[in-house]
Amino acid sequence: MSSQDYKFRELHGRAFNSQSENYMLPADDTEHTRLDMQHDTLRLHLNGLYPAADQVKAALSPEKSERPAVLDIGTGSGRWALDMAVEFPHAQIVGLDLAPPTISLKGPEAIPQNCRFEVVDVNHPLVQYEGKFDVVHVRGVELGVHDYELFLYNVARTLKPGGLLILIGGYAQLFDENLEPMPVTTEGQPGFTWAQRLFGETYGAFVARADNAIDSKQFWPKWTSENPNYENPTFQDEYIPIGPWESGLDERRRYVSELMLENMIVMMHAYKPLLLQDGAPSDVVDQMLENAIKEVRELKTRGYVKWLYVWMSRTSAPWTGRSKTPQPLEPEPSVYFTEEYKREKAMSPTQRSATVVTQSGSSAPSSSYVS
């Protein structure tokens, strides 16, 4: 299915997928251009398309008796799948998402013959892909997955014995120069930044929607070690600077940091429909966006975005589904909220309507809008 044939949902001036109302990031050309930029940021930071390079290349060796195959779950703009199709022309690459990539508008000649895209909601069992893939790549799907532990069982079903699973997830929590979490706090308090305030408000809006796995990464070690379909999970944290504020940057690091800054700015705009749906007044959102963008543009937010990379092998044993009822888990918030912020959130709507002084010196409604 191409983007031309797909029926998108329109919301606050942006186009969204029509398969799931739960995934509240756009699926339009602006968002896919941002995802291309994010892809380039991660590719250049990692110096490649994937971690565990030796394992990936072995899994996709052209000398295998069967044609190797790769599944890209949450393909977004399709860039990772397209780049893999070029790097491994002998392999079949399949990208899945809730909406087709906008590159499909350019016609079939824009997509390599060994690559295709399918519209699939991965919250459903992936029985149609059972045992078909040597490598499965999953990046940034937590906001669209209801039950991430079950999702890991379903993904294992798609892997051939000995196949490789790669999980990648970013955080709404930003980290300072010392890799300590930046606080979501009130203006004027120590450590306050508009960028983390905006990310914190967005995180809260996603948490309020409940039916997603935004806090799931803290349980990945438990779920992967207890899942009988996987073995040898490896975890790796990566920190990418928001803009070229570090001293002594080489050319690559500078470019990566600049890409991350631009990606963050476009992503901030992508959060606006969610915040409006969550009840925020438009002028409050616009003021937060203006302040946060000004702040990062001027390199006043000296911090990092954190990404978690995980890879593991599929065992040689037959696939096993989840047999036990999952126990309720109480996740820790993935974002650091200060007591001052919590007290502000607990105020009545009338109290919260008091104005705050913005960075530009103008007066604007408080950004703490949740009742």
Secondary structure, DSSP 8 states (H G I E B T S, - for coil): --TTTS--EEETTEEE-SS-SS--S--SHHHHHHHHHHHHHHHHHHTSS-SSHHHHHHHT-TTSSS--EEEEET-TTSHHHHHHHHH-TTSEEEEEESS--GGGGG-GGGS-TTEEEEE--TTS--GGGTT-EEEEEEES-GGG-S-HHHHHHHHHHHEEEEEEEEEEEEEEEEEETTS-B--B--TTSTT--HHHHHHHHHHHHHHHH-SS-TTGGGGHHHHHHH-TTEEEEEEEEEEEESSS-STT--HHHHHHHHHHHHHHHHHHHHTHHHHHHTT--HHHHHHHHHHHHHHHHTT-S-EEEEEEEEEEEE-SS------S---------SS-B-HHHHHHHHS-HHHHTSEEE-TTS-EEE-S----
